[in-house]
Amino acid sequence: MTSDAAAGPEETSGGHGGREPGGASGADRWGVLALLAVLAVALGALGANLLDDGVQEPRVVRGIAMPNAAGGAISLHAEEDGGPDASGEGFVIAGASWAGPDDVWHDGTQTSCVGTDTSVGTRVELGLVDYSDPIVGTGTQVVWLRCLE
């Protein structure tokens, strides 16, 4: 009889019924994998929700802007080529990003290219978004203004 033949089944199979000492069973591994899969799906859903924050594409309108004396608001009048729906509609432009005819963009802290002369109209293009707020109400906000001339 050789020494291998004298060894019992526990000694030849690595002991403990064939499992490595301190290792996880198959059921434990599947539980961990299932938990990781659930976490991955939850994080993916959270990420998709954070990416879709309700940002809307601005509606673009063109017209002749007549500024108020402070330059923070305009009255927009329709152009001959089919400007905005409501001629004479007023918009607050203070704080909106703007670009002059040179297409250089500025933040909204400066007086825009429309100026402050209430007798001079400027051909402009506006990016508008509609909003609804439970406190403020509903309305339209100018997000950018571009002077075309």
N, CA, C and O of each residue as an XYZ file, in Angstrom:
596
protein
N       0.848     -1.161      0.000
C       0.000      0.000      0.000
C       0.896      1.227      0.000
O       1.822      1.330      0.805
N       0.622      2.140     -0.891
C       1.417      3.352     -0.978
C       0.892      4.373     -0.001
O      -0.175      4.202      0.589
N       1.650      5.435      0.163
C       1.215      6.456      1.105
C      -0.024      7.177      0.592
O      -0.847      7.627      1.390
N      -0.176      7.298     -0.755
C      -1.386      7.931     -1.296
C      -2.605      7.067     -1.058
O      -3.691      7.573     -0.776
N      -2.427      5.780     -1.170
C      -3.549      4.875     -0.993
C      -3.975      4.849      0.455
O      -5.151      4.626      0.743
N      -3.042      5.073      1.390
C      -3.375      5.042      2.794
C      -4.105      6.298      3.218
O      -4.750      6.318      4.266
N      -4.011      7.366      2.400
C      -4.667      8.617      2.780
C      -6.157      8.482      2.557
O      -6.598      7.838      1.606
N      -6.908      9.076      3.413
C      -8.366      9.029      3.308
C      -8.896     10.030      2.294
O      -8.125     10.849      1.793
N     -10.184      9.994      1.974
C     -10.770     10.868      0.974
C     -10.675     12.348      1.364
O     -10.575     13.203      0.484
N     -10.703     12.661      2.637
C     -10.615     14.074      3.046
C      -9.244     14.650      2.736
O      -9.129     15.818      2.362
N      -8.209     13.845      2.889
C      -6.858     14.326      2.689
C      -6.531     14.516      1.215
O      -5.755     15.410      0.878
N      -7.103     13.697      0.316
C      -6.804     13.809     -1.099
C      -7.627     14.885     -1.791
O      -7.243     15.348     -2.865
N      -8.740     15.294     -1.212
C      -9.597     16.287     -1.874
C      -9.381     17.688     -1.329
O     -10.145     18.600     -1.644
N      -8.375     17.865     -0.538
C      -8.097     19.193     -0.009
C      -8.783     19.449      1.311
O      -8.666     20.552      1.844
N      -9.475     18.509      1.852
C     -10.114     18.646      3.147
C     -11.416     19.420      3.071
O     -11.676     20.070      2.058
N     -12.212     19.378      4.064
C     -13.475     20.094      4.241
C     -14.426     19.893      3.066
O     -15.074     20.841      2.623
N     -14.511     18.718      2.581
C     -15.479     18.420      1.527
C     -15.142     19.073      0.198
O     -16.059     19.319     -0.584
N     -13.887     19.367     -0.106
C     -13.489     19.914     -1.398
C     -13.476     21.426     -1.454
O     -13.070     21.976     -2.478
N     -13.899     22.139     -0.409
C     -13.883     23.602     -0.400
C     -12.583     24.098      0.170
O     -11.980     23.453      1.028
N     -12.157     25.228     -0.300
C     -10.958     25.849      0.246
C     -11.280     26.375      1.635
O     -12.391     26.859      1.852
N     -10.376     26.302      2.560
C     -10.643     26.834      3.890
C     -10.877     28.343      3.828
O     -10.105     29.057      3.189
N     -11.921     28.833      4.476
C     -12.217     30.260      4.546
C     -12.841     30.811      3.274
O     -13.091     32.016      3.234
N     -13.110     30.041      2.244
C     -13.691     30.511      0.982
C     -15.189     30.661      1.096
O     -15.817     30.087      1.986
N     -15.768     31.445      0.180
C     -17.213     31.642      0.174
C     -17.867     30.525     -0.613
O     -17.295     30.008     -1.573
N     -19.049     30.164     -0.207
C     -19.782     29.136     -0.939
C     -20.365     29.733     -2.206
O     -20.369     30.953     -2.372
N     -20.856     28.892     -3.099
C     -21.459     29.355     -4.348
C     -22.663     30.261     -4.097
O     -22.866     31.236     -4.821
N     -23.454     29.949     -3.086
C     -24.634     30.755     -2.765
C     -24.215     32.146     -2.286
O     -24.860     33.138     -2.625
N     -23.136     32.221     -1.498
C     -22.645     33.523     -1.038
C     -22.175     34.371     -2.202
O     -22.433     35.574     -2.243
N     -21.486     33.751     -3.148
C     -20.989     34.497     -4.310
C     -22.138     35.035     -5.145
O     -22.094     36.181     -5.593
N     -23.171     34.220     -5.362
C     -24.330     34.672     -6.138
C     -25.054     35.803     -5.422
O     -25.565     36.715     -6.072
N     -25.104     35.760     -4.115
C     -25.742     36.839     -3.351
C     -25.010     38.159     -3.519
O     -25.630     39.211     -3.673
N     -23.670     38.094     -3.489
C     -22.858     39.293     -3.675
C     -23.024     39.822     -5.101
O     -23.157     41.029     -5.301
N     -23.016     38.930     -6.087
C     -23.202     39.350     -7.471
C     -24.580     39.979     -7.688
O     -24.706     40.977     -8.399
N     -25.604     39.396     -7.078
C     -26.949     39.952     -7.203
C     -27.021     41.344     -6.578
O     -27.650     42.244     -7.134
N     -26.381     41.520     -5.427
C     -26.358     42.825     -4.774
C     -25.639     43.852     -5.640
O     -26.103     44.985     -5.774
N     -24.512     43.464     -6.227
C     -23.778     44.362     -7.114
C     -24.603     44.722     -8.345
O     -24.560     45.866     -8.800
N     -25.341     43.783     -8.882
C     -26.187     44.055    -10.044
C     -27.297     45.048     -9.690
O     -27.585     45.961    -10.463
N     -27.915     44.869     -8.529
C     -28.964     45.791     -8.086
C     -28.390     47.188     -7.883
O     -29.013     48.175     -8.273
N     -27.216     47.278     -7.281
C     -26.570     48.577     -7.093
C     -26.235     49.239     -8.427
O     -26.411     50.449     -8.571
N     -25.762     48.477     -9.393
C     -25.422     49.027    -10.711
C     -26.665     49.582    -11.395
O     -26.612     50.658    -11.990
N     -27.775     48.871    -11.320
C     -29.023     49.347    -11.928
C     -29.511     50.608    -11.220
O     -29.938     51.560    -11.874
N     -29.451     50.619     -9.907
C     -29.892     51.793     -9.147
C     -29.037     53.010     -9.457
O     -29.570     54.104     -9.645
N     -27.724     52.843     -9.514
C     -26.832     53.962     -9.838
C     -27.043     54.438    -11.269
O     -26.977     55.637    -11.538
N     -27.295     53.518    -12.183
C     -27.585     53.898    -13.567
C     -28.854     54.712    -13.665
O     -28.895     55.705    -14.392
N     -29.892     54.314    -12.948
C     -31.151     55.070    -12.958
C     -30.964     56.444    -12.336
O     -31.514     57.427    -12.831
N     -30.199     56.524    -11.264
C     -29.929     57.807    -10.634
C     -29.150     58.718    -11.574
O     -29.461     59.904    -11.688
N     -28.149     58.177    -12.242
C     -27.369     58.957    -13.188
C     -28.215     59.468    -14.340
O     -28.070     60.619    -14.751
N     -29.093     58.632    -14.865
C     -29.971     59.060    -15.960
C     -30.911     60.161    -15.491
O     -31.199     61.094    -16.241
N     -31.386     60.059    -14.265
C     -32.270     61.091    -13.723
C     -31.530     62.405    -13.547
O     -32.086     63.469    -13.820
N     -30.291     62.346    -13.097
C     -29.511     63.570    -12.916
C     -29.174     64.222    -14.253
O     -29.117     65.448    -14.344
N     -28.950     63.420    -15.288
C     -28.638     63.979    -16.597
C     -29.857     64.627    -17.234
O     -29.721     65.613    -17.959
N     -31.044     64.093    -16.979
C     -32.266     64.660    -17.536
C     -32.852     65.611    -16.505
O     -33.801     65.260    -15.803
N     -32.292     66.817    -16.408
C     -32.733     67.763    -15.393
C     -33.796     68.718    -15.909
O     -33.997     69.788    -15.334
N     -34.473     68.353    -16.977
C     -35.558     69.172    -17.485
C     -35.102     70.370    -18.301
O     -35.891     71.288    -18.523
N     -33.876     70.390    -18.746
C     -33.384     71.498    -19.547
C     -34.059     71.438    -20.908
O     -34.091     70.394    -21.560
N     -34.592     72.566    -21.318
C     -35.261     72.602    -22.604
C     -34.473     73.418    -23.617
O     -33.722     74.323    -23.255
N     -34.648     73.095    -24.853
C     -33.999     73.813    -25.952
C     -34.711     75.156    -26.112
O     -35.938     75.193    -26.193
N     -33.956     76.264    -26.158
C     -34.612     77.566    -26.297
C     -35.358     77.713    -27.629
O     -34.925     77.204    -28.662
N     -36.461     78.405    -27.577
C     -37.220     78.788    -28.772
C     -36.568     80.057    -29.308
O     -36.317     80.981    -28.536
N     -36.292     80.127    -30.585
C     -35.587     81.259    -31.179
C     -36.584     82.160    -31.901
O     -37.370     81.702    -32.730
N     -36.537     83.456    -31.568
C     -37.367     84.446    -32.246
C     -36.478     85.603    -32.692
O     -35.442     85.882    -32.087
N     -36.902     86.265    -33.758
C     -36.182     87.430    -34.271
C     -37.139     88.603    -34.325
O     -38.348     88.444    -34.492
N     -36.563     89.785    -34.177
C     -37.369     90.985    -34.262
C     -36.528     92.221    -34.040
O     -35.301     92.158    -33.960
N     -37.219     93.357    -33.942
C     -36.567     94.630    -33.662
C     -36.769     94.919    -32.182
O     -37.901     95.012    -31.706
N     -35.652     95.061    -31.451
C     -35.697     95.315    -30.010
C     -35.623     96.808    -29.750
O     -34.726     97.492    -30.243
N     -36.570     97.306    -28.975
C     -36.567     98.692    -28.516
C     -36.299     98.640    -27.011
O     -37.117     98.111    -26.260
N     -35.148     99.190    -26.555
C     -34.791     99.062    -25.139
C     -35.504    100.081    -24.260
O     -35.998    101.103    -24.736
N     -35.544     99.779    -22.969
C     -35.962    100.791    -22.008
C     -34.739    101.654    -21.693
O     -33.633    101.343    -22.134
N     -34.929    102.726    -20.939
C     -33.841    103.677    -20.679
C     -32.687    103.053    -19.890
O     -31.552    103.516    -20.000
N     -32.953    102.024    -19.106
C     -31.902    101.368    -18.327
C     -31.195    100.278    -19.128
O     -30.104     99.850    -18.750
N     -31.790     99.826    -20.215
C     -31.199     98.769    -21.026
C     -31.420     97.379    -20.477
O     -30.821     96.429    -20.982
N     -32.255     97.217    -19.465
C     -32.493     95.911    -18.856
C     -33.706     95.194    -19.384
O     -33.952     94.045    -19.017
N     -34.483     95.854    -20.252
C     -35.685     95.235    -20.820
C     -35.881     95.766    -22.235
O     -35.404     96.846    -22.585
N     -36.590     94.987    -23.033
C     -36.874     95.398    -24.406
C     -38.338     95.155    -24.737
O     -39.028     94.367    -24.090
N     -38.775     95.846    -25.743
C     -40.036     95.569    -26.391
C     -39.659     95.001    -27.751
O     -38.953     95.658    -28.516
N     -40.114     93.800    -28.064
C     -39.726     93.144    -29.305
C     -40.833     93.301    -30.331
O     -41.990     92.982    -30.061
N     -40.473     93.796    -31.512
C     -41.435     94.039    -32.585
C     -41.117     93.157    -33.774
O     -39.949     92.929    -34.089
N     -42.148     92.661    -34.434
C     -41.991     91.718    -35.541
C     -41.233     92.326    -36.707
O     -41.376     93.507    -37.022
N     -40.434     91.500    -37.329
C     -39.744     91.871    -38.552
C     -40.645     91.533    -39.735
O     -41.652     90.842    -39.583
N     -40.282     92.015    -40.883
C     -41.050     91.706    -42.081
C     -40.976     90.225    -42.439
O     -41.901     89.693    -43.052
N     -39.884     89.550    -42.063
C     -39.725     88.142    -42.436
C     -40.333     87.178    -41.414
O     -39.876     86.043    -41.281
N     -41.355     87.627    -40.699
C     -42.059     86.732    -39.777
C     -41.386     86.586    -38.443
O     -40.958     85.488    -38.087
N     -41.278     87.658    -37.697
C     -40.664     87.645    -36.377
C     -41.535     86.946    -35.353
O     -42.210     85.970    -35.681
N     -41.532     87.421    -34.131
C     -42.278     86.750    -33.064
C     -43.782     86.850    -33.274
O     -44.264     87.676    -34.049
N     -44.507     86.000    -32.575
C     -45.960     85.956    -32.709
C     -46.620     87.236    -32.206
O     -47.543     87.743    -32.844
N     -46.164     87.763    -31.075
C     -46.816     88.920    -30.469
C     -45.944     90.158    -30.632
O     -44.923     90.292    -29.958
N     -46.339     91.057    -31.519
C     -45.583     92.281    -31.721
C     -45.708     93.156    -30.490
O     -46.797     93.335    -29.944
N     -44.572     93.701    -30.058
C     -44.581     94.569    -28.888
C     -44.469     93.843    -27.569
O     -44.580     94.463    -26.511
N     -44.248     92.526    -27.611
C     -44.107     91.757    -26.371
C     -42.849     92.195    -25.647
O     -41.809     92.401    -26.273
N     -42.936     92.340    -24.330
C     -41.795     92.792    -23.541
C     -41.022     91.640    -22.929
O     -41.593     90.617    -22.551
N     -39.705     91.823    -22.837
C     -38.832     90.811    -22.253
C     -37.781     91.483    -21.391
O     -37.251     92.534    -21.751
N     -37.484     90.876    -20.257
C     -36.369     91.322    -19.430
C     -35.117     90.662    -20.004
O     -35.059     89.441    -20.144
N     -34.120     91.475    -20.334
C     -32.876     90.927    -20.886
C     -31.714     91.046    -19.900
O     -30.631     90.515    -20.152
N     -31.931     91.736    -18.785
C     -30.876     91.877    -17.773
C     -30.476     90.487    -17.281
O     -31.330     89.684    -16.904
N     -29.184     90.215    -17.288
C     -28.670     88.934    -16.810
C     -28.523     87.883    -17.888
O     -27.900     86.849    -17.645
N     -29.076     88.108    -19.079
C     -28.957     87.121    -20.157
C     -27.609     87.268    -20.861
O     -27.100     88.380    -21.006
N     -27.040     86.163    -21.293
C     -25.828     86.210    -22.113
C     -26.180     86.856    -23.438
O     -27.298     86.712    -23.933
N     -25.211     87.577    -24.015
C     -25.499     88.249    -25.280
C     -24.265     88.317    -26.155
O     -23.131     88.235    -25.683
N     -24.520     88.471    -27.448
C     -23.442     88.620    -28.426
C     -23.791     89.775    -29.340
O     -24.949     89.968    -29.711
N     -22.774     90.540    -29.698
C     -22.946     91.618    -30.661
C     -22.828     91.080    -32.073
O     -22.693     89.872    -32.269
N     -22.877     91.966    -33.062
C     -22.731     91.532    -34.460
C     -21.377     90.858    -34.732
O     -21.235     90.134    -35.717
N     -20.391     91.093    -33.868
C     -19.085     90.454    -34.028
C     -19.082     89.010    -33.527
O     -18.074     88.312    -33.640
N     -20.207     88.567    -32.977
C     -20.406     87.205    -32.462
C     -19.519     86.873    -31.269
O     -19.231     85.702    -31.023
N     -19.082     87.890    -30.522
C     -18.341     87.684    -29.277
C     -19.369     87.669    -28.145
O     -20.144     88.613    -27.992
N     -19.372     86.593    -27.353
C     -20.360     86.424    -26.289
C     -19.889     87.078    -24.999
O     -18.702     87.075    -24.674
N     -20.848     87.638    -24.274
C     -20.599     88.319    -23.003
C     -21.566     87.766    -21.963
O     -22.654     87.296    -22.297
N     -21.152     87.829    -20.688
C     -22.101     87.435    -19.650
C     -23.121     88.552    -19.477
O     -22.964     89.629    -20.053
N     -24.144     88.311    -18.706
C     -25.238     89.263    -18.592
C     -25.006     90.412    -17.638
O     -25.949     91.144    -17.337
N     -23.771     90.608    -17.139
C     -23.541     91.685    -16.174
C     -23.331     93.037    -16.852
O     -23.405     94.077    -16.197
N     -23.071     93.030    -18.148
C     -22.852     94.277    -18.875
C     -24.132     94.662    -19.612
O     -24.985     93.814    -19.876
N     -24.261     95.949    -19.942
C     -25.377     96.372    -20.773
C     -25.219     95.711    -22.132
O     -24.124     95.703    -22.696
N     -26.284     95.167    -22.654
C     -26.193     94.416    -23.908
C     -25.996     95.328    -25.109
O     -25.984     96.553    -24.984
N     -25.844     94.718    -26.255
C     -25.646     95.428    -27.518
C     -26.890     96.207    -27.947
O     -26.824     96.995    -28.890
N     -28.004     96.004    -27.282
C     -29.224     96.743    -27.608
C     -29.100     98.205    -27.164
O     -29.690     99.097    -27.774
N     -28.337     98.438    -26.111
C     -28.111     99.798    -25.637
C     -29.240    100.325    -24.762
O     -30.055     99.559    -24.247
N     -29.274    101.655    -24.602
C     -30.256    102.302    -23.718
C     -31.027    103.428    -24.408
O     -31.842    104.094    -23.769
N     -30.785    103.647    -25.692
C     -31.489    104.708    -26.423
C     -32.869    104.193    -26.820
O     -32.988    103.321    -27.681
N     -33.888    104.726    -26.203
C     -35.252    104.234    -26.417
C     -35.802    104.552    -27.805
O     -36.860    104.042    -28.175
N     -35.111    105.376    -28.571
C     -35.585    105.704    -29.923
C     -34.885    104.886    -31.011
O     -35.201    105.043    -32.190
N     -33.950    104.025    -30.639
C     -33.197    103.241    -31.615
C     -33.547    101.761    -31.473
O     -33.404    101.170    -30.402
N     -34.007    101.183    -32.572
C     -34.298     99.751    -32.596
C     -33.102     98.974    -33.115
O     -32.359     99.459    -33.968
N     -32.920     97.777    -32.601
C     -31.818     96.904    -33.010
C     -32.392     95.562    -33.428
O     -33.214     94.985    -32.716
N     -31.971     95.072    -34.562
C     -32.413     93.759    -35.040
C     -31.716     92.679    -34.202
O     -30.488     92.623    -34.140
N     -32.518     91.830    -33.564
C     -31.981     90.841    -32.625
C     -32.587     89.468    -32.853
O     -33.591     89.297    -33.544
N     -31.929     88.504    -32.241
C     -32.417     87.133    -32.156
C     -32.381     86.777    -30.671
O     -31.381     87.022    -29.997
N     -33.463     86.204    -30.166
C     -33.554     85.837    -28.754
C     -33.714     84.334    -28.605
O     -34.370     83.688    -29.422
N     -33.113     83.782    -27.564
C     -33.362     82.403    -27.149
C     -34.274     82.461    -25.936
O     -33.897     83.003    -24.898
N     -35.473     81.905    -26.063
C     -36.481     81.994    -25.003
C     -36.829     80.619    -24.460
O     -36.917     79.652    -25.216
N     -37.026     80.530    -23.157
C     -37.540     79.310    -22.533
C     -38.749     79.674    -21.687
O     -38.786     80.717    -21.034
N     -39.722     78.799    -21.716
C     -40.910     78.976    -20.883
C     -40.663     78.302    -19.551
O     -40.010     77.261    -19.482
N     -41.189     78.903    -18.486
C     -41.006     78.328    -17.153
C     -42.322     78.331    -16.404
O     -43.248     79.079    -16.718
N     -42.373     77.477    -15.416
C     -43.518     77.402    -14.522
C     -42.969     77.151    -13.127
O     -42.268     76.168    -12.888
N     -43.300     78.055    -12.210
C     -42.804     77.961    -10.841
C     -43.994     78.137     -9.900
O     -44.807     79.039    -10.105
N     -44.112     77.300     -8.879
C     -45.264     77.417     -7.985
C     -45.322     78.742     -7.229
O     -46.400     79.161     -6.808
N     -44.187     79.404     -7.050
C     -44.172     80.673     -6.312
C     -44.283     81.860     -7.261
O     -45.093     82.761     -7.042
N     -43.473     81.859     -8.308
C     -43.407     82.992     -9.231
C     -44.531     82.952    -10.261
O     -45.022     83.998    -10.686
N     -44.934     81.769    -10.657
C     -45.944     81.608    -11.694
C     -45.308     81.129    -12.986
O     -44.257     80.489    -12.966
N     -45.941     81.438    -14.109
C     -45.420     81.015    -15.401
C     -44.967     82.228    -16.197
O     -45.390     83.355    -15.940
N     -44.107     81.977    -17.156
C     -43.633     83.073    -17.989
C     -42.610     82.603    -18.987
O     -42.401     81.405    -19.178
N     -41.977     83.568    -19.619
C     -40.934     83.302    -20.604
C     -39.700     84.075    -20.194
O     -39.788     85.243    -19.815
N     -38.554     83.428    -20.269
C     -37.286     84.060    -19.887
C     -36.346     84.068    -21.078
O     -36.262     83.100    -21.833
N     -35.635     85.192    -21.230
C     -34.603     85.304    -22.260
C     -33.335     84.671    -21.694
O     -32.835     85.103    -20.656
N     -32.814     83.648    -22.373
C     -31.574     83.004    -21.923
C     -30.379     83.517    -22.703
O     -29.250     83.447    -22.216
N     -30.603     84.032    -23.907
C     -29.532     84.679    -24.661
C     -30.137     85.636    -25.668
O     -31.290     85.509    -26.079
N     -29.306     86.605    -26.051
C     -29.695     87.642    -27.017
C     -28.519     87.845    -27.963
O     -27.368     87.933    -27.535
N     -28.822     87.917    -29.239
C     -27.774     88.159    -30.239
C     -28.207     89.339    -31.106
O     -29.276     89.312    -31.716
N     -27.374     90.368    -31.157
C     -27.641     91.504    -32.042
C     -27.188     91.109    -33.449
O     -26.062     90.650    -33.640
N     -28.057     91.288    -34.412
C     -27.772     90.854    -35.777
C     -27.211     91.960    -36.656
O     -26.759     91.702    -37.772
N     -27.239     93.184    -36.158
C     -26.678     94.295    -36.933
C     -25.982     95.264    -36.009
O     -25.442     96.272    -36.464
